[in-house]
Amino acid sequence: MTTSELTWFKSSYSGSQGDACVEVAKGPQAIHVRDSKDRQSPELTFSPTTWNVFVTHTAQG
């Protein structure tokens, strides 16, 4: 699966402008993160376990 085939999501907190946020997509074996302003730039890729730890820690503030 290429990243162009992924379904990308932005946070509901990104506002109506949507020009200063990241997008996240779940692939079969990795979580992909990219800059919404420059979708052709390199992406970050995380294992599902690492992404879960990040999201859990972030949600705790």
DSSP file (Angstrom, degrees, kcal/mol; ACC not computed):
  #  RESIDUE AA STRUCTURE BP1 BP2  ACC     N-H-->O    O-->H-N    N-H-->O    O-->H-N    TCO  KAPPA ALPHA  PHI   PSI    X-CA   Y-CA   Z-CA
    1    1 A M              0   0    0      0, 0.0     2,-0.2     0, 0.0    26,-0.0   0.000 360.0 360.0 360.0 128.1    0.0    0.0    0.0
    2    2 A T    >   -     0   0    0      1,-0.1     3,-1.6     4,-0.0     4,-0.4  -0.557 360.0-112.4 -89.7 160.6    1.4    3.4   -0.9
    3    3 A T  G >  S+     0   0    0      1,-0.3     3,-0.9     2,-0.2    -1,-0.1   0.751 115.9  64.7 -66.5 -21.9    0.8    6.5    1.2
    4    4 A S  G 3  S+     0   0    0      1,-0.2    -1,-0.3     3,-0.0     0, 0.0   0.708  99.4  54.5 -71.8 -17.2   -1.4    8.0   -1.6
    5    5 A E  G <  S+     0   0    0     -3,-1.6    -1,-0.2     2,-0.1    -2,-0.2   0.514  90.4  99.9 -90.1  -6.8   -3.8    5.1   -1.1
    6    6 A L  S <  S-     0   0    0     -3,-0.9     2,-0.7    -4,-0.4    21,-0.1  -0.379  76.9-120.8 -77.9 157.4   -4.2    5.8    2.6
    7    7 A T        -     0   0    0     19,-0.3    19,-0.5    -2,-0.1     2,-0.3  -0.905  32.4-152.7 -98.9 115.5   -7.1    7.7    4.1
    8    8 A W        -     0   0    0     -2,-0.7     2,-0.3    17,-0.1    17,-0.2  -0.662  10.0-165.4 -94.6 143.4   -5.7   10.8    5.9
    9    9 A F  E     -A   24   0A   0     15,-2.3    15,-2.6    -2,-0.3     2,-0.3  -0.954   7.2-155.5-128.2 145.8   -7.4   12.5    8.9
   10   10 A K  E     -A   23   0A   0     -2,-0.3    13,-0.1    13,-0.2     2,-0.0  -0.868  35.6 -95.5-113.0 153.9   -6.9   15.9   10.5
   11   11 A S    >   -     0   0    0     11,-0.6     3,-1.6    -2,-0.3     4,-0.1  -0.339  23.5-128.5 -63.5 145.4   -7.8   16.7   14.1
   12   12 A S  G >  S+     0   0    0      1,-0.3     3,-0.5     2,-0.1    -1,-0.1   0.648 109.9  64.1 -68.0 -13.4  -11.2   18.2   14.7
   13   13 A Y  G 3  S+     0   0    0      1,-0.2    -1,-0.3     2,-0.0     3,-0.1   0.415  74.5  92.1 -87.1   0.5   -9.2   20.9   16.7
   14   14 A S  G <> S-     0   0    0     -3,-1.6     4,-0.8     1,-0.2     6,-0.3   0.619  86.2-136.1 -75.7 -10.5   -7.4   22.1   13.6
   15   15 A G  T <4  -     0   0    0     -3,-0.5    -1,-0.2     1,-0.2    -2,-0.0  -0.069  30.2 -64.5  83.9 175.5  -10.0   24.7   12.9
   16   16 A S  T  4 S+     0   0    0      1,-0.2    -1,-0.2    -3,-0.1    -2,-0.1   0.776 128.7  57.7 -74.3 -26.9  -11.7   25.9    9.7
   17   17 A Q  T  4 S-     0   0    0     -3,-0.2    -1,-0.2     1,-0.1    -2,-0.2   0.924  76.9-171.9 -70.1 -43.8   -8.5   27.1    8.0
   18   18 A G     <  +     0   0    0     -4,-0.8     3,-0.3     1,-0.1    -3,-0.1   0.717  45.8 117.2  62.7  23.6   -6.8   23.7    8.3
   19   19 A D        +     0   0    0     -5,-0.2    -1,-0.1     1,-0.2    18,-0.1   0.416  66.8  48.9-105.0   3.4   -3.4   25.1    7.2
   20   20 A A  S    S+     0   0    0     -6,-0.3     2,-0.3    16,-0.1    -1,-0.2  -0.407  92.0  84.0-138.4  60.3   -1.3   24.5   10.3
   21   21 A C        -     0   0    0     -3,-0.3    15,-2.4   -11,-0.0    16,-0.4  -0.885  67.4-107.4-148.4 178.2   -1.8   20.9   11.4
   22   22 A V  E     - B   0  35A   0     -2,-0.3   -11,-0.6    13,-0.2     2,-0.4  -0.773  22.4-140.6-109.7 159.3   -0.7   17.4   10.8
   23   23 A E  E     -AB  10  34A   0     11,-2.5    11,-2.3    -2,-0.3     2,-0.4  -0.926  13.4-157.8-118.4 146.8   -2.6   14.6    9.1
   24   24 A V  E     -AB   9  33A   0    -15,-2.6   -15,-2.3    -2,-0.4     2,-0.4  -0.963   8.6-176.4-127.3 140.5   -2.6   11.0   10.3
   25   25 A A  E     - B   0  32A   0      7,-2.4     7,-3.1    -2,-0.4     2,-0.7  -0.999  20.5-136.3-136.7 140.8   -3.3    7.8    8.4
   26   26 A K  E     - B   0  31A   0    -19,-0.5   -19,-0.3    -2,-0.4     5,-0.2  -0.864  24.7-173.5 -98.8 118.6   -3.5    4.2    9.6
   27   27 A G        -     0   0    0      3,-3.2   -24,-0.0    -2,-0.7   -21,-0.0  -0.437  43.0 -92.7 -97.6 178.5   -1.8    1.7    7.4
   28   28 A P  S    S+     0   0    0      0, 0.0     3,-0.1     0, 0.0    -1,-0.0   0.798 121.1   9.8 -64.7 -28.0   -1.8   -2.1    7.7
   29   29 A Q  S    S+     0   0    0      1,-0.2     2,-0.3    18,-0.0    -3,-0.0   0.363 128.0  35.4-132.7   4.3    1.4   -2.1    9.7
   30   30 A A        -     0   0    0     17,-0.2    -3,-3.2    18,-0.1     2,-0.5  -0.991  65.5-122.3-156.0 158.8    2.2    1.5   10.6
   31   31 A I  E     -BC  26  46A   0     15,-3.0    15,-2.8    -2,-0.3     2,-0.4  -0.926  31.8-153.5-103.4 130.2    0.7    4.9   11.5
   32   32 A H  E     -BC  25  45A   0     -7,-3.1    -7,-2.4    -2,-0.5     2,-0.4  -0.860  10.3-171.0-110.0 139.8    1.8    7.6    9.1
   33   33 A V  E     +BC  24  44A   0     11,-2.6    11,-2.7    -2,-0.4     2,-0.3  -0.995  10.6 169.8-131.0 135.1    2.0   11.4   10.0
   34   34 A R  E     -B   23   0A   0    -11,-2.3   -11,-2.5    -2,-0.4     2,-0.5  -0.944  39.9 -97.1-141.6 163.5    2.5   14.2    7.5
   35   35 A D  E >   -B   22   0A   0      3,-0.4     3,-0.6     7,-0.3   -13,-0.2  -0.685  26.1-147.2 -79.1 125.0    2.5   18.0    7.3
   36   36 A S  T 3  S+     0   0    0    -15,-2.4     3,-0.4    -2,-0.5    -1,-0.1   0.756  97.0  54.7 -68.0 -22.8   -0.9   19.2    6.0
   37   37 A K  T 3  S+     0   0    0    -16,-0.4     2,-0.3     1,-0.3    -1,-0.2   0.747 119.1  30.4 -80.0 -24.2    0.8   22.2    4.3
   38   38 A D    X   +     0   0    0     -3,-0.6     3,-1.7     1,-0.1    -3,-0.4  -0.680  64.0 171.6-137.7  79.8    3.3   20.1    2.4
   39   39 A R  T 3  S+     0   0    0     -3,-0.4    -1,-0.1    -2,-0.3    -3,-0.1   0.602  78.1  59.9 -70.1 -10.8    1.8   16.7    1.6
   40   40 A Q  T 3  S+     0   0    0      2,-0.0    -1,-0.3    -6,-0.0     3,-0.1   0.545  84.5  99.7 -92.2  -8.4    4.8   15.8   -0.7
   41   41 A S  S <  S-     0   0    0     -3,-1.7    -6,-0.1    -6,-0.2    -3,-0.0  -0.267  90.9 -75.7 -72.3 164.9    7.3   16.2    2.2
   42   42 A P        -     0   0    0      0, 0.0    -7,-0.3     0, 0.0     2,-0.3  -0.230  50.6-136.0 -59.7 150.8    8.7   13.1    4.0
   43   43 A E        -     0   0    0     -9,-0.1     2,-0.4    -3,-0.1    -9,-0.2  -0.686   7.3-122.5-104.7 158.9    6.3   11.5    6.5
   44   44 A L  E     -C   33   0A   0    -11,-2.7   -11,-2.6    -2,-0.3     2,-0.4  -0.825  26.8-160.0 -94.7 143.4    6.9   10.1    9.9
   45   45 A T  E     -C   32   0A   0     -2,-0.4     2,-0.3   -13,-0.2   -13,-0.2  -0.993   9.8-177.7-129.9 131.6    6.0    6.5   10.4
   46   46 A F  E     -C   31   0A   0    -15,-2.8   -15,-3.0    -2,-0.4    -2,-0.0  -0.922  29.8-113.0-127.0 149.8    5.4    4.8   13.7
   47   47 A S     >  -     0   0    0     -2,-0.3     4,-2.6   -17,-0.2     5,-0.2  -0.460  37.5-111.8 -70.1 155.1    4.5    1.3   14.9
   48   48 A P  H  > S+     0   0    0      0, 0.0     4,-2.3     0, 0.0     5,-0.1   0.874 118.4  52.7 -57.6 -36.6    1.0    1.0   16.3
   49   49 A T  H  > S+     0   0    0      2,-0.2     4,-2.1     1,-0.2     5,-0.2   0.937 110.6  45.8 -64.1 -47.3    2.5    0.3   19.7
   50   50 A T  H  > S+     0   0    0      1,-0.2     4,-2.3     2,-0.2    -1,-0.2   0.911 112.8  50.6 -63.2 -42.9    4.6    3.5   19.7
   51   51 A W  H  X S+     0   0    0     -4,-2.6     4,-2.8     1,-0.2     5,-0.2   0.907 108.8  52.2 -61.9 -42.2    1.7    5.6   18.3
   52   52 A N  H  X S+     0   0    0     -4,-2.3     4,-2.5    -5,-0.2     5,-0.2   0.904 109.2  49.2 -61.8 -42.4   -0.5    4.3   21.1
   53   53 A V  H  X S+     0   0    0     -4,-2.1     4,-2.5     2,-0.2    -1,-0.2   0.923 112.5  48.8 -62.0 -44.5    2.0    5.2   23.8
   54   54 A F  H  X S+     0   0    0     -4,-2.3     4,-2.6     2,-0.2    -2,-0.2   0.942 113.5  45.3 -60.8 -49.7    2.3    8.7   22.2
   55   55 A V  H  X S+     0   0    0     -4,-2.8     4,-2.4     2,-0.2    -2,-0.2   0.905 113.8  49.6 -63.7 -42.4   -1.4    9.3   22.1
   56   56 A T  H  X S+     0   0    0     -4,-2.5     4,-1.1    -5,-0.2    -1,-0.2   0.931 113.7  45.2 -62.3 -46.2   -2.0    8.0   25.6
   57   57 A H  H  < S+     0   0    0     -4,-2.5     4,-0.4    -5,-0.2     3,-0.4   0.907 113.6  49.9 -64.9 -42.2    0.8   10.2   27.0
   58   58 A T  H >< S+     0   0    0     -4,-2.6     3,-1.4     1,-0.2    -1,-0.2   0.892 106.7  54.8 -64.5 -41.1   -0.4   13.3   25.1
   59   59 A A  H 3< S+     0   0    0     -4,-2.4    -1,-0.2     1,-0.3    -2,-0.2   0.771 101.1  60.1 -64.8 -25.8   -4.0   12.8   26.2
   60   60 A Q  T 3<        0   0    0     -4,-1.1    -1,-0.3    -3,-0.4    -2,-0.2   0.619 360.0 360.0 -78.7 -11.6   -2.9   12.8   29.9
   61   61 A G    <         0   0    0     -3,-1.4    -3,-0.2    -4,-0.4    -2,-0.1   0.451 360.0 360.0  83.0 360.0   -1.5   16.3   29.4
